[in-house]
Amino acid sequence: MAEFVLTPQIKALALRSLGELRGETVFIVSAETSKPIKVNPNGSVTANGGLGPHARFRVRRGDRPHRLGPVVRFENVATGKFLAIKGGHLTVGGGGEHCEFIVQMAQMAVFLKKHNNPNARVGFNPNGQPVPANTLGDGSRGRFFIFDCDQVVQPRGPSAAQQQQRAAAAAQQRAQQQAQQATARAMAQQTQAEFVLTPQIKALALRSLRDLKGETVYIVSAETSKPIMMMPNGNVNANGGLNPMSLFRVLRGDRPHRLGPVVRFQNFATGQFLAIKNGQLTQGGGGEHCEFIVEMAQMAVFLKKHNNPNARIGFNPNGQPVPANTLGDGSRGRFFIFDAAQVQALPRALPQAHAVPAHQPHIPQAHAHQPHIPQAHAHHPHPHHPAPAQHPGHVRPHQRGVLQLSNADLHLHFQGGSREGHRAIAHGHRQHAATHPASQFVFLPTKFPNTFIIKVANANLFLHAQGGSREGAPIILHGDEHYARTHDNSQFHVVPLGRAFALRTRTVDVCIHAFGGSKPGAEFKLHGSVAYARDHPNSQFLFVPV
């Protein structure tokens, strides 16, 4: 393990404020041990870490400050778990209220105090073992230095070439963000596919969130019979359709409520969360105002704010929100929740889903590098010809499935589990893949035609070509969704090849390939063009929903 050495030169790099953070990850270094906090594979937390992924944390900012300082969550890069204080002891959690910390400045150092109980704080003894959270004073056991990982790994600062590269990357990211915003604005003006709440569709409403098989849902108002929709300007209404602004990811909390499960709903198009603030329905960044109890009411549900169940989501017949504290148990505050993948797989029941958005580009089949994929929710059939069915082996966006090699009962799998940096191999039969999340994936669309980022089912990690889109690059798990959407070598173009498909990097004609043939343990790397993949079944995949 690479060692972290807290020299005076390194100490001078400690962040004075989280506003100075330029990278994605931080080291949290104990003033007592002079070593970073580390989450071990068994879930224990110590302060004797090094420079590896177990000692790196992503900073997840909340959407409201505290008088003592910003409120954040620290997500461990290696395990995907968050630092937490539960029962007075330092541990790990899933990202809920026990994982929220106030970062209080103390000269060059900081205190990390639990948000809902500032008397409890993170601290360590000289041997690196945690101290009971309620026994700490203001000494070195409870003080920490926070470092931008990028600065520590390269403490002398970037070279001129690196500065130019970073400036170019920042400019590209700004351009992509602007393009995404423009796309969202255009989508709001386009003819949107309509959601029709027929009795047949209503029968598909989830009886429980445990029935959810995909990653995303439609939340349909009983008052308007339309999905909740988050506009690019942040407004929320209940006049949505079958578009990304009406899709929500369900992020489950780590503790239940007596009325039902506690979840957050993240909008697919904007990345923001449904929230109730000051009695009004709005959007937020994922903090406590975004946590809702899903209380069953026969086939429908009530969506009640977790820290104030008297406040709930509701809409008037015109689709505009009702003040959260004025709702009873009538239709204005009732909703039906649908698995988006299940609804999108019913084109005959939803003929309006084939409405053609304005300025929809046609991708000719002859262009092998940008093939058209027929999909139930995106194909636009000629009115006089029946719509061709999507091939069973092709990708189904937003739906969880396994990636099977086309010529063998072997699947893309991450050996050792869904962890940062783990490599993909060919492993396991269909039954094994269907019961192991490290063999299950969700394809999330990007703004590029037929191009996806591919998320492993049980962690916020994505398929990535290590070292760039180049021949021989191994396929690993790396980076969160924001990282994947801003890095070409985390984006893959789906190229249909008969009953199967190839996965080509977005910017280079090189495909994911089981190196050495379709055999157990074969490592997945980038190898060969689309033309090569057509003749090699170990470069071809089938998508099998689970």
Disulfide bonds with the S-S distance in Angstrom:
none
